[in-house]
Amino acid sequence: YEADRNRMFVIDLETRRSRELSTGFDQDAAGATWAPDGRVIYFTSDIKGTIQIYEMDVNSAAARQITEGVHNYGAFGIAETESTRSLIASRVSMSAPADIYRVNPEDGSGTQLTFANQEILSRLELGEVRERWTRTTDGKQLHSWVIYPPNFDQSQRYPALLYLKGGPQGPLSQSFSYRWNFQIMAANGYVVVAPNRRGSSSFGQEWEEEISGDWGGQAMADVLSAIDDVASEPYVDEDRLGAVGASFGGYATFWLAGNHNGRFKAFIAHDGVFNFESMYGHTEEMFFVNFDYGGPYWKNLKSYRLYSPHLFVDDWDTPILIVQGGRDYRVPESESMQAFTAAQLKGIPSRLLYFPDENHWVLSAQNAILWQREFFGWLERWLK
């Protein structure tokens, strides 16, 4: 179960008895590394849309967050002398690729050691990344990252993009991508809204698990709450909203295409699930569909007919770009082909970008350039 809480145990190698240290710690624990003196274990954990470094006291099992800030810490090692101890870690954000930092484990302060991307970053105008909290339809608080265009002018009106994360579980944190790059989207003149809707990790296990069996339910209400909230700002043009996403985000795009009540003027869906029943017969990850759909469709047809996007195509009315990899065995090409055919037969402006040699991700450099060109060309056409 890929969304299970990753827990931390210590095992006595003589008695073979194990003891959980992370009992009561409602977060994931990753990269566990012993301190040289054996008193604490350092690890990383995602918290409120970021990934930070923690320490766990081996005797008391008390966890302490060491670092904080708008970034993700990744792999790390321990550097220790007779008088000092440092953590040497990679750090990344939505505004910068990874570099190496020295972290003081006492106060969490970070000192940058490498500047691999400084020459390029010094020539770029980056947009501001802000946190935003929105009240959900069931009375809870929803966290979103909002990325603003460079030289943002609050007196102007900007088109906005709703970014629909994949997963469906996992974090929407301070990661850096060479395709789904929020700074590139913002630099093209869009306010980008990236909500940590139901199913996102780093907000407790209950929040993360509420997506299972409810793909088109509260999670979709969450993302609509997020975009409606930001669209209410005077600097957002509510008549120029787009929604984009890959994997589960592609599913969410297909679902919203039939359930958005006229909010959006353009969609982009990458490797998304379109038809729950055909998806069950084609995917290579059977545990996932059995768990999230409640078994095969011949045993639980009701769940397949509740939130499958293909059942809402009669309400599709918005231009859509569909992207698909030919070697995607997680969400096979038949899903995007069906969605594209439906859009074409309905006379909806639509385009299919097909990469026969790519899988669930677009990994080659030249294909990634083409991906970006088509992505922003489509948005330019319908939102500007």
FINU-985432 format. One line per 10 residues: number of its first residue (from 0); their letters; for each residue x, y, z of C-alpha. Coordinates in steps of 0.2 Angstrom, whole numbers. Each point is the difference from the previous one (the first is absolute). Layout:
// residues N
NUM) A) X Y Z | ...
// end
This chain:
// residues 384
0) YEADRNRMFV) 0 0 0 | 10 15 -7 | -9 12 12 | 3 -9 16 | 9 10 13 | 18 -3 0 | 5 -4 18 | 17 -2 9 | 5 -15 10 | 16 -5 9
10) IDLETRRSRE) 4 -18 2 | 11 -9 13 | 11 -11 -11 | 3 -12 15 | -18 -3 5 | -8 5 -17 | -13 10 9 | -6 16 -8 | -7 16 7 | -9 14 -10
20) LSTGFDQDAA) 7 17 3 | -13 9 -10 | -15 -4 10 | -11 15 1 | 10 9 -14 | -13 3 -13 | 12 2 -14 | 12 -10 -11 | 18 -4 5 | 13 -2 -14
30) GATWAPDGRV) 19 -2 -1 | 3 -5 18 | 18 3 4 | 8 -4 17 | 10 14 9 | 18 -6 4 | -4 0 18 | -15 -11 -2 | -12 12 10 | -10 7 -14
40) IYFTSDIKGT) -5 -5 -17 | -2 13 -14 | -13 -1 -13 | -10 10 -13 | -19 2 1 | -13 10 -10 | -9 13 9 | -13 13 -7 | 6 -1 -18 | 19 -1 4
50) IQIYEMDVNS) 13 -13 5 | 10 4 15 | 14 -9 11 | -5 -7 17 | 8 -9 14 | -7 -14 10 | 6 -3 18 | 3 -19 1 | -4 -2 18 | -15 12 2
60) AAARQITEGV) -6 -2 -18 | -3 19 -1 | 1 8 -17 | 7 18 -3 | -1 9 -16 | 17 8 -4 | -2 10 -16 | -15 10 -6 | -3 11 -15 | -7 0 -18
70) HNYGAFGIAE) 11 -14 -7 | 2 -19 0 | 15 -8 8 | 6 -17 -8 | 14 -12 3 | 12 4 13 | 15 -6 9 | 9 4 17 | 16 9 1 | 7 0 18
80) TESTRSLIAS) 16 6 8 | 5 0 19 | -9 17 2 | -13 1 -13 | -13 -10 -9 | -8 5 -17 | -13 -7 -12 | 5 1 -18 | -16 0 -10 | -7 3 -17
90) RVSMSAPADI) -14 14 0 | -12 5 -14 | -15 11 -2 | -12 5 -14 | 12 15 -3 | 16 -10 -1 | 7 -17 -5 | 10 -10 13 | 16 7 8 | 9 -6 15
100) YRVNPEDGSG) -2 8 17 | 9 -2 17 | -13 -1 14 | 3 4 18 | -10 -14 9 | -2 12 16 | -9 14 -8 | -4 -6 -18 | 9 14 -8 | 6 -4 -18
110) TQLTFANQEI) 16 5 -9 | 1 -2 -19 | 15 -9 -5 | -2 -3 -19 | -6 13 -13 | -3 -11 -15 | -14 10 -7 | 5 17 6 | 6 7 -17 | -17 -5 -8
120) LSRLELGEVR) -11 5 14 | 9 17 1 | -7 4 -17 | -18 -5 4 | -14 10 7 | -10 -12 11 | -17 2 7 | -5 0 18 | -6 -16 8 | -13 2 14
130) ERWTRTTDGK) -10 -11 11 | -19 2 1 | -13 -8 11 | -18 -2 -6 | -15 -7 9 | -7 -16 -8 | -18 -5 -3 | 1 -11 15 | 7 13 12 | 18 -4 0
140) QLHSWVIYPP) 16 10 -5 | 7 -3 -17 | 19 4 -4 | 5 6 -17 | 16 7 -8 | -4 15 -11 | 14 6 -12 | -1 17 -7 | 8 7 -16 | 16 9 1
150) NFDQSQRYPA) -2 18 3 | -17 -3 6 | -11 15 -1 | -16 -1 11 | -9 13 -10 | 0 -11 -15 | -11 -15 -4 | 8 -16 -4 | -6 -17 -7 | 2 -14 13
160) LLYLKGGPQG) 4 -18 -1 | -6 -13 12 | 13 -14 2 | -7 -17 4 | 13 -11 8 | 2 -18 -4 | 2 -15 12 | -14 0 5 | 9 0 17 | 17 7 4
170) PLSQSFSYRW) 7 18 3 | -3 16 -10 | 16 7 7 | 14 12 -5 | 7 -11 -14 | 8 5 -16 | -5 -7 -17 | 7 3 -17 | -18 -2 -8 | -13 4 13
180) NFQIMAANGY) 9 15 6 | -10 13 9 | 13 14 -3 | -1 -3 -19 | -19 1 1 | 0 16 10 | 13 7 -12 | -12 -2 -14 | -12 11 9 | -11 -11 11
190) VVVAPNRRGS) -4 0 18 | 2 -19 4 | -11 -8 14 | 7 -17 6 | -11 -7 14 | 4 -14 12 | -17 -7 -2 | -7 -16 9 | 13 -14 -3 | 15 11 2
200) SSFGQEWEEE) 13 -5 13 | 8 11 13 | -17 5 8 | -3 -16 10 | -4 -18 -5 | -19 3 1 | 1 14 -13 | 11 -11 -11 | -11 -15 0 | -17 9 -3
210) ISGDWGGQAM) 3 0 -19 | -1 -19 -1 | -17 -5 -7 | -5 18 -2 | 9 6 -15 | -13 12 -6 | -7 5 17 | 8 11 13 | 17 1 -9 | -9 8 -15
220) ADVLSAIDDV) -10 11 12 | 17 5 8 | 8 5 -17 | -15 11 -5 | 0 8 17 | 19 5 -3 | -3 7 -17 | -16 9 5 | 9 8 14 | 15 7 -10
230) ASEPYVDEDR) -12 5 -15 | -9 11 12 | 15 11 1 | -1 16 -11 | 17 -4 -8 | -7 -17 -7 | -11 0 -16 | -13 -13 4 | -5 -1 -18 | 18 -6 -4
240) LGAVGASFGG) 2 -16 11 | 8 -16 -6 | 3 -17 9 | 15 -11 -3 | 6 -16 7 | 8 -17 -3 | -3 -18 6 | -14 2 13 | 1 19 -5 | -4 -6 -17
250) YATFWLAGNH) -15 -10 7 | -5 16 9 | 1 10 -16 | -11 -12 -9 | -12 0 15 | -1 19 1 | -3 1 -18 | -17 -7 3 | -3 8 17 | 7 17 0
260) NGRFKAFIAH) -16 11 -2 | 9 11 -13 | 15 5 11 | 13 -4 -12 | 5 5 -18 | 14 -13 -3 | 5 -17 6 | 16 -10 -2 | 0 -18 6 | 16 -11 0
270) DGVFNFESMY) -1 -19 1 | -17 1 10 | -13 -13 4 | -16 2 -11 | -10 -16 2 | 2 -10 16 | -6 -16 -7 | 12 0 -15 | 14 6 12 | -3 -15 11
280) GHTEEMFFVN) 3 -12 -15 | 16 9 -7 | 10 6 15 | 15 -10 7 | -3 6 18 | -14 -11 5 | 2 3 19 | -3 18 -3 | -17 -1 -9 | -6 -14 11
290) FDYGGPYWKN) 3 11 15 | -6 16 -6 | -15 -6 -10 | -5 -14 13 | 4 -15 -11 | -3 -4 -18 | -15 8 -9 | -10 -17 -2 | 0 0 19 | -3 18 4
300) LKSYRLYSPH) -7 9 -15 | -8 14 10 | 17 7 5 | 6 0 -18 | -16 9 -6 | 1 13 14 | 15 11 -6 | 6 -6 -17 | 3 15 -11 | -6 -9 -16
310) LFVDDWDTPI) -18 1 8 | 0 19 0 | 6 3 -18 | -18 6 -5 | 5 16 10 | 17 3 -8 | 0 16 -8 | 18 7 2 | 16 -1 -11 | 11 -14 6
320) LIVQGGRDYR) 18 -5 -4 | 4 -18 4 | 18 -7 2 | 4 -18 1 | 16 -12 0 | -1 -16 -10 | 10 -9 13 | -11 4 15 | -6 -16 7 | -6 8 16
330) VPESESMQAF) -13 10 -9 | 0 -7 -18 | -2 10 -16 | -18 -7 -2 | -6 12 13 | 6 16 -9 | -5 -7 -17 | -18 -2 7 | 0 17 7 | 6 8 -16
340) TAAQLKGIPS) -12 -9 -11 | -14 5 12 | 5 19 -2 | 2 -2 -19 | -17 -8 -2 | -8 14 11 | 8 13 -11 | 10 7 14 | 17 9 -4 | 12 -14 4
350) RLLYFPDENH) 18 -5 -3 | 9 -17 3 | 19 1 4 | 6 -18 -1 | 18 -6 5 | 2 -18 -6 | 16 -2 9 | -4 8 17 | -8 -8 15 | -10 8 14
360) WVLSAQNAIL) 13 15 -1 | 8 9 -14 | 18 -3 3 | 10 4 -15 | 6 18 -2 | -7 3 -18 | -17 -7 4 | 0 11 16 | 3 15 -11 | -14 -5 -11
370) WQREFFGWLE) -11 -3 15 | 3 18 6 | -3 7 -17 | -17 -9 -2 | -5 3 18 | 2 19 0 | -6 2 -18 | -16 -8 5 | -2 12 15 | 5 15 -10
380) RWLK) -13 -5 -13 | -15 -1 12 | 5 10 15 | 8 15 -8
// end
